[in-house]
Amino acid sequence: MKKKKYRISEIFLYMLIIMCALLSVILLFGIIIYVFSKGLGSINRGFLTTVTSVRKGTIGIAGNIVNTVLIIVVTMLIATPLGVGAAIYLNEYAKHGKIVTVIEFATETLSGIPSIIFGLFGMMFFGETLGFGYSILTGSLTLIIMILPLITRNTQEALKTVPEGYRSGAIGLGAGKWYMIRTILIPSAMPGIVTGVILAVGRIIGESAALLFTAGSAKLLPKSFIGIFEKIFQSGGTLTIQLYLSATSEGDFDTAYGIAVVLLVIVFVINILTKHLTGKLEAGKN
């Protein structure tokens, strides 16, 4: 057998690609090492389970963690069915014409709008016009508009990967369209749908500009279980908002780096969870 000859240009491009890949890994580990070296000393039980109080002499982010979880839950409960439903309609029901083109163009445009513009719109419309003020609900409604394109496009792409034979086979056996979608298309596309949903959660966790205008910056814990539901209509600063305020207004960089460590850990958990879930779903399909 003749050995394959490589041109010098191919070898150069191959080495360049490897260098780019290694650079991304080095940058990631560099950021992790730097942030952890600065913020790991601030992490302790009190930091994660209490709120900052001058009277008690405590520094904590428990209130911000609760606010972050509330915003994620409220946003995803509304955005997930809307995004998945829109994708199913566009991919399975709508006739490919001008209307579908306009809708897809709108979703792509929405995904490219800077988040601070969403924040300004959310503050004026949900906060002022509808009267929700600075609250977790206002922040969640704003984030729904932001992440809808992400969930919709990911779901669409997941549905497109399902072989056409699945559709025609189910309909040929007498299954109705909605039954076919529920029992065949959605389970087959579930790995892609789950990936889109978890990516949307990641964007919510990392968002700050839009929430600064809409959710506010309060960091108190709810006083009771019922208070958790009341908190939705009150101001609530997330982890990213508190990180921003600690590093700028308060000048407390130890707390800021501590929050950064917590956010990095959350991002790692989300990525690991995504790979685990998609792997299990893919294995279930096979």
N, C-alpha and C positions, 0 to 999 in steps of 0.2 A: 504493500500500500504506500502511496505517495504521501509524504508529510505535507500538511497544509501550510502554505507560506503566508506569513503575515507582512503587510506593508508597514513601513515606519509610521505612517500617519495613523493606522489602526492601533498600533501599540501605544502611540502617544495619547490618542483619545481614550483608550482603555485605562491607562494610568491616570489620566485626568479625571475620569469618572470615579475611580477608586479613591483618589484624593478628595473629591467632593463629598463622597460618602463618609470617609473618615473624618473630614472636617465637621460635618453635621454631628457625628457622634462625640467628637472632642468638645464642640460647643455645648452640647447637652450636658456632658459630665462636668464641664467647667462651671456652668451655671449652677448645677446641683451642688457641687463641692463648695462653691463660694457662698450660696445662700444658706446651706446647712452649717457651714463654719461660723456664719454670722448670727444665725437665728436659733440654732439648736439649744443654746444655753438658756434661752427664754422659755423653752417648752417644759412645763411641769403640770402636775395635776391641777393646781390652782388656776393656772393660765387657761386651761381648757374647760374648767367647771365653774368659774366665777365670772363676774363682770367687774369692770374697772370702777373702783369706788375710792374717793379721797378719804372719806370718813373711816372706812374699814381698812384702808391702806392696801387694797388688792388691785391687781392688774389682770384682767381676764377677757376672753372673747366668747364666752358661752352664749351670750345674747346674740352676737353676730352669727354664730353657728346655727342657732335656732332660726334666725331670720333667713339665712341662706337656704336652709332646708324647706322652710315655708314657701319661699319664692319658687324653688324648684318644683315642689308638689303642686302648687296652684297653677303654675305655668304649664307644666306637662299634662295635668289633668284636662286642660282645655286644648292645648296645642296639638297633642298626639292624635286624638280622634279627628280633629279638623284637618291636620296635615295628611294623615293616612287616607281619610275619606276623599280629600281633594285629589290625591294621587290616583286612587282607584277610579274616580270619575274621569279624570283626564286620560288615563291609560286604557280603560275598559269600556267606557260608555260614550264619551264625547267623540264626535266625528272629527277627524283631523282636518281642520280648516282654519279660517281666520280667527275664530273665537279661541280655539286651543292655542294658536300661535300668540295671540294677545295675552292670554293667561300665563303662558310659559315665559313670555318676555317680561311680564309684570313681576313674576316670582324671581327671575334672574336679576331684575333691576333692584328689587327689594333687598336681595342678599348683598348687593354692593353698596347700599347706602350707609354712610358712617353712622355709628351707633349714637353719637351725640345728637344727631338730627332726630333719631327715634326718641331720644330722651326729651328733646325740646317739644316734639309733637305730643308725647305722652303727658308731659307736664301741663300743656295748654288744653288738650282735649279731655283726657281722663281725669286729670287733677283739677283743672279750673272749670271747664265746661260741664262735665258730669258731676263735679263736686266731691271727688274721692280724696282730694288733697294729696299731701305726702303720705303715702301708705304702701304697704306690701302689695295690695291689690292693684294700685296704679302701676307699680313696677312690674308686676306679673303681666298685666294687660299689654304693657309696652313690649315686654320680652316676647309675648306670643306673636306679635307682628314680626319681630326680628327673626325668630327661629322657624316660623312656618315655612319659608322657602327651603330651609335646610331639610326639614322632615319630608316635605312634599317631594323634592327632587331626589332624595335618597330612596324614598319609597317607590317613586316612578322607575328609577334605574333598577331597583330590586325586582319589580314586577316584569320589567322587560327581559330579565335574565331567565324567567320561567319559560321553558320550551313551549312553542305553539301547539305541539302535539298534546300537551296536557289539557289545553282548552278544548280543542276539537274532539279529543277522546271523551272527555266528560260530557260535552254536549251531545256527542253521538250516542252515548249510553242513556240519554234522556234526562240528564241533570239540567236544572234551570241555571240561568247565568249567575244569579246571586248565590245559589247553592254551590256552584263551581268556584266562585270567588272565595267564599267562606272556607270551603273544605279542601281546596287544592291550591289556588293561587297564593292566598295569604300565608298558609303554612310553608309553602315552598319559598316564598320571598321573605320569610321571617328573619333570617340572618341579616339581610340588608336593612330591613325595617328597624331591627334592634340597634344596629350600628348607627343609623341616622338619629334615633332617639337618644342614645347615649352621647353622641357627639353634640346634640342640642343641649343636653344637661351640662356638658363640659363648657359650652359657650356661656350658659347662664352663670355658672360658677365664676368664670373669668371676666364677666361683664362689670364695668364700673361706671363708665361715662353716662349711659342711659339711666342707671339706677340712682346716680347722684342727683339727677333732676326730678326723679319720680318717687323713689322709695324713701328718701331721707337718710338719716344717719343715726337714729336712736338705737341704743344697744342694750336696753333693759330686758330682763327675762320676764316671761309671763308669770303672774302670781299664782295661777291655778291652771287646771286642765282646760276649763272653759275659756280661760284667758288666752289660750293658744289660738282659738277661733276669733276672738276679739282682736288679737294682734294683727290679723290680716287687714283690718281697716285702720291700723295705726302705722306710724312711721317706723321703719326698721332698716338699719344699715347692715349690709352683708359683709362678708370677710374682706372682699376687695375694696369696698368703701372704707372700712376701718383701716385697712392697710394704707390707703391713700391719705386719709386724715392723720394717721399716726406719723407718716413720713413728711407731711407738709405742714399742716396747721399746728400739730402738737410737737413736732420735732423728736418724737420718740422712736428712734430707728431700731432699738432692740425689739420693741413690740412689732414694728413693721416687718422685720426679718423673721420674727417668730410666726407671724401670720403667713408669710411667704412659704415657710417650711410646711405649715399645715396645708396650704393650697397645693403645693407640689405633691405631697402625700396623697391628697384627694385625686389629683390628676393621674398619678400612678395607679391608684385603685380603680379608677374609671377605665383606664386603658387595659388593665389586667382583666377586669370584669367583662369588657367588650370582647376580648380575645377568647375568654372562657365560654361566654354565652354563645358567640357565633360558632365556636368549635363544636359545642354540644349540639347546637341546632343543625349544623352541617352533618354531624355524625348521625343525628336522628333522621335526616332526609335519606341518607344512604342505608 
